[in-house]
């Protein structure tokens, strides 16, 4: 299944697409974050500190 990964900035309320992925049905934002954690850089970690990741099916 194709998904759009969006980031919601909790400070401003802005929502921005950050990725497009193919994953099994029911794939969650928590799984995406876990999958990305091993490759996370400082910018990614700072982003997560100020918002949340949302997975939207296409």
HUNORGI-V796339 format. One record per backbone hydrogen bond with DSSP energy under -1.0 kcal/mol. NH is the residue of the N-H (numbers start at 0). CO is the residue of the C=O. Records with the same first field share a line. If there is no record, write none. Layout:
BEGIN
NH=CO + CO
END
This chain:
BEGIN
2=20
3=55
4=18
5=53
6=15
7=51
8=13
9=49
12=8
15=6
17=4
18=4
20=2
22=0
26=23
31=27
32=28
33=29
34=30
35=31
36=32
38=35
39=36
44=40
45=41
46=42
47=43
48=44
49=46
51=7
53=5
55=3
57=1
END
